[in-house]
Each structure stands twice: as structure tokens, then as C-alpha cells.
Amino acid sequence: MADHVDRVLAQWHAERPDLDVSPMAVIGRLSRLSALVDTELRRTFARHGLDRATFDVLATLRRSGPPYRLTPTELMRSAMVTSGAITQRLDKMEARGLVKRTPDETDGRGVRVELTDAGGELIDRALPDHVETEHRILSALSRGERDELAATLRTLLESLGGAGS
């Protein structure tokens, strides 16, 4: 069954047979999937009064283990949040009572960001819904297909320097 990307490839083959447009088969589908996945995840986050960046910070703090406290730099490295956005994001989250900043006991100049009880309760409510959304998104794939896709995507990410540490 042909999809939109197949039709685009056929058009390019007809118009520019001299070009190898085969990467478009992968990149085009990744782009379309990214938009669809983003829409589904945004709906899930919205049901909990969250956006992606807030969810990522809360999830990063929660999975760090007790006492659920990290420096802003550790958060930036672990969460999917850029350095420019972290201070603004934390200001908003602190105003909502989801995190609190406290002086770093080991470095008087630094701060630690800690998950509050309200933040912990919120991420613990949102996480199962988030995981269920991800299961639903991937439901057309068998477990083996998911594992193979995850490994292939990891290889691609690593080749582009985007796998992180």
C-alpha cells in the first residue's frame, strides 16, 4: 500500500531520475511520524495540565530517585530541555509549586532543584497515561519490530552525535 511519501518519491523519480532520493523514504516518514507523535503526546500532557518540557523536568527529577533533587545543570543534561529554557521553565514550575530551589549544601553559590510533593503526585498521575499513549502509538508493531526499530534509531542518533550520554 502506497503512502504519501511513496507518491512523493515517485514524483521525484519522474522529475529527477538522476538523483537518489531514497533518503526521503526514511526522513519523510520520520518527519510525518514526529508530527503525529508530538500531537498525541501533547494531548496526553494537556490532560494533566502539562507541556512536554514540564513533563520532562518532572520525570527527570522523579526518575533520579530520592531525594528527587538535581542541579539545574544536571537537569539540563538529563531532561529534554535546552540551557536557555531551564531557568524560565523552573521559574514557572516553582510558581506552580511543582519544584522548589534550595541552596546547594556543597556549593554555596549553586542551587538544587527538588521535586515537591505536588510535583511528585502530578508526575505519578501523568506517567501511566503517557506510557499508555506510547504503547498505543506503537501498537501496530510487534515487540520484535519495536526492538529492531529502537536499535536502528539508536544507531542513527549515535552517528549524528545525538544519542547523548
Residue, then its C-alpha position, 0 to 999 in steps of 0.5 A: m500500500a502506497d503512502h504519501v511519501d511513496r507518491v512523493l518519491a515517485q514524483w521525484h523519480a519522474e522529475r529527477p531520475d538522476l538523483d537518489v532520493s531514497p533518503m526521503a523514504v526514511i526522513g519523510r516518514l520520520s518527519r510525518l511520524s514526529a508530527l503525529v507523535d508530538t500531537e498525541l503526546r501533547r494531548t496526553f500532557a494537556r490532560h494533566g495540565l502539562d507541556r512536554a518540557t514540564f513533563d520532562v523536568l518532572a520525570t527527570l527529577r522523579r526518575s533520579g530517585p530520592p531525594y528527587r533533587l538535581t542541579p539545574t545543570e544536571l537537569m539540563r543534561s538529563a531532561m529534554v530541555t535546552s540551557g536557555a529554557i531551564t531557568q524560565r521553565l523552573d521559574k514557572m514550575e516553582a510558581r506552580g509549586l511543582v519544584k522548589r530551589t534550595p541552596d546547594e549544601t556543597d556549593g554555596r553559590g549553586v542551587r538544587v532543584e527538588l521535586t515537591d510533593a505536588g510535583g511528585e503526585l502530578i508526575d505519578r498521575a501523568l506517567p501511566d497515561h503517557v506510557e499508555t499513549e506510547h504503547r498505543i502509538l506503537s501498537a501496530l508493531s510487534r515487540g520484535e519490530r519495536d526492538e529492531l526499530a529502537a536499535t536502528l534509531r539508536t544507531l542513527l542518533e549515535s552517528l549524528g552525535g545525538a544519542g547523548s550520554 
